[in-house]
Amino acid sequence: MKVSVILPTYNEANNIINLINAIMANVPTFWDLEILVVDDNSPDRTYNLVCETFKDNPDVFPILRTTDRGLAKSIRAGIEKASGDQILVMDTDLTHDPVEIPKMLHVGQVYDIVSGSRFCPGGNMDSTKHYYASLLYNWCLRLVLRTQIQDNLGGFFTTGKVKLLNLPLDDIFFGYGDYYFRLLYYAEKNGFTIAELPAQYHTRFKGNSKSNFTKLLLSYTIAVIRLLLSKKKK
C-alpha cells in the first residue's frame, strides 16, 4: 500500500521542513510514502526551500501553482496528482500532529474516511479560546447539516483515492476550510463510512496565521447557506 500525504502551503518556509521530516519519521515503514507539497507561489520561497532541501529525496514532490490559487484547490491538485492508494491531508503549520498518522492510516483500512477530531472524546486544542469558539460553531453546523460528525472543520483526514474521486469534486474543493464540511457532507450522502479519532490540535509553530476568525465565520456561514440551497434544488 502507498500513502500520498498532501501538504498545501503558502508562506510556510518556517514550518515545512520540520513537518516533512516528522511525517517521514511517523509513517509506518510498511507503507510506501510520497509527500506532495502543493505551494501557491509563496513569497517566502517555500517551494524553493523544499526543492533545495529534498532534491535527492524521490519521495518528496514539490508542486508550484501560480494560477487559480487557494487552499481547497491546492488540496484537489494534490489529490489528482497523487499516486498512492491512500490520501492523507494535513495543515502545514504544525497544528496537525504527525504522531497521529499511524492510527489514522490503521483505521483507514476499515473506514472510508478517518478524521482527526478535536471534539470527540479525547480530542482537544492547545488554545482554549479557539477550542470553545470552534466547538460552538461545529454545534451549529451539526444542527443545520443534520450530521452526527463532531468536527466538521478539522481538515486532518485520510481516505482512499478511488472512492474520493467518485465524489463531486467541483462542488467540494473551492474556498478555504469550508471545503471540509462539504467533503464530509457529500461523503455521508454517498454512503461513506466515517470514523473520527481524537486528535490534539496545536497552535501554529512559527509564522503568522492566515486565518481571521471573524472573516472565516462569515465566509463559512455563507458557504453553509449555499450548500443548503443547492441541496434543496436537487
N, C-alpha and C positions, 0 to 999 in steps of 0.2 A: 504494500500500500504506500501511496505517496501523498503527502500533505503539502499544499501550497498556502503559505502564510502571506496574506496581503496586507501591506502597510501603506496607507495613504498618507502622504506627507506634504506639509507646507511650512517652511521655516522651522525645521526640526533638527538642524545641524548639531545642536547641543545634546540631543537625546538619541538620535537614530543609531549610532554605532553601539552604544551600550545596550540598546534594545535588541539589535540583531544578534549581538554576542550572547545575550541572555536567552533568546529564542533557541539558538543553536545548542546552548547548554541544557535546555529543558525539554526539547522534543525527544521522545524516546528513540534510541538508536535503531530500533527495528522499523521505524518509519523512514522512507526516503523523503527528503526535505528540499523544497525550494522556497526562497523568500523573495517576493516581488515587492520592491519599493516603488510605489507609484507617486511620483513627485509632480506637483503642479507648478513647475518652474520657479522654485523658491528663490527669492532674492539672496538668502543667506547661503546659497550654493549647497543645499542638502544633497541634491542629485550628484554633483561633482564629488562631494566628500564620500558618498557611498561608492561611486565608481572607482575612486582612487584607493580607498581602504580595502575594498573587496575585489580588486581587479584580478586576483589569482584564485578567487573562490567561485567555482562554476555554479554553486547553489544560490548565489545572490544575484538577482536580476533587477538592475535599476531601470525604470521606465520614466521617460520625461514627457509630460503633457504640457503643451503650450496653448491649446485652444479648448473651448468648452469645458473649462475647469470647474472644480467643485468636489467636495468630499464624496458625495454619493456616486458621482460619475467616475471618480478615480477608483472607487471600490469596484464598480462594474467593469472598468477597463482591466483591472487586475484579475477579476473573475474570468473574463473572456480570454485572457492570455495565459491563465494558469494551466498547467499540465497535470496537476495532481488529481487523484480520485476524491480527496477531501479538501475542502476550503476552510481556512481559518482566518478571520478578520479581527484586527485589534487596533486600538488607537496607538499613536506613535509618540506620545508624551510621557509614557511610562505610568499612566493611570491604570491601564490594564496590566496585570502582573503575569509575566511568562511562567511563573511556577504553577499557574492554574492549567496550563496547556495539557499535561499528560492526562489528567482526569477528564478534561473536556473531550479529547480525542478518544479516550476509552469508552465513555458513554455515547459518543458519536457513532459508535459501531452498532448501537441499538436504536437510537432515535434519529429522526431526520434532521432536526436542528437541536443543538445544545447551546444554551445561552448562559453566559456568566452573569449572575443576577445579584444586585445589591440588596434586594428586598425579600428574597425568600429566606427562610431561617438559616442563619449562619453568614449571610451576606452583610456587607457594611461599606462605609466610605470613611476616609480619613477626615473629611470635612463634615462636621455635624450639621452645620447650617445648610450646606448643599444637599446633604442626605435627606433632611426633612422637607426641603423645598421640592426635591425631585420625587420623593415619596408621595407628597400631596398631589403633584401633577400626574403621577402614574395612577393614583386612585381615580382621578378624573378620566384618564384615558381608558381604564378598565371599565368604568361605568358607561362611557359613551360608545366605546367599541364593542362592549359586551364580551370581554375576554377575561379569562382567569390568569393570564400571564402577569406575573408580578412586576417585571422590569421591562417596559416597552421601549426604552431609550438607551439601553446599555451599549449596544454596538460591539460587544465582545462575544463572538459566536463561531461555531463550526457547523458545517453542513456538507453533504455530498454534492459535488459539482453537477452531476447529471440531473438530479432532482431539482436543484436550484435553477437550472436553465429552463425547466418546464414552467416556471412562474413568469408572469407578465413583467419582464424587467423594465420596460418603458414606463410602466405605472408605478414602479417602486424606486428606481435609482435616479433620483434628482433631489435637489435641495441639499440640506445639511443632515443633521442627525435624525430628522423626521423620516428618512428613508427606512429606519429600523422598525418603527411601528407599522409602516406599510408592508415591509417584508414579512413580519410576523402575522399581520392581518391576512395577507394573501396565502401565506403558508397554512394557517389554520383553515382558511376557506377551501383549500385544495387537499385537505386531509393529512397534512404533515403531522407526524408525532413530534412534540416539542418538549424538551426537558430543560428545566432551569437548575443550575448548580450554584451554590453560594460562592460569591467571589468578593474579595476586598478591593475596592477601587481607591487608588492612591491619589494624592494631589500631584499636579504636574511637577516633574523632576526639575527641569530647567526651562527658561524661556517664558514668554508671555502667552497667556491663554488667548485663543482666537474666538472664544465664546463670550457673548454678552447675555446674561440670563434673561433680562427683560426683553431684548430683541428676539431671543430664541423662543421665549414663552409666546410672544405674539405670532412669530412665523410658524411655530408648531401648531398653535391653535387654528390658524388659517388652513394649515395642511390637513388637520383633522376634519374640519368642515368640508373641505374639498373632497376628502375621501368618503365622507358620509353622503355627499351629494352624488358622487359617482356611483356609490352603492345603490342609491335609490333609482338611478337611471337604468340600472341593469335588471 
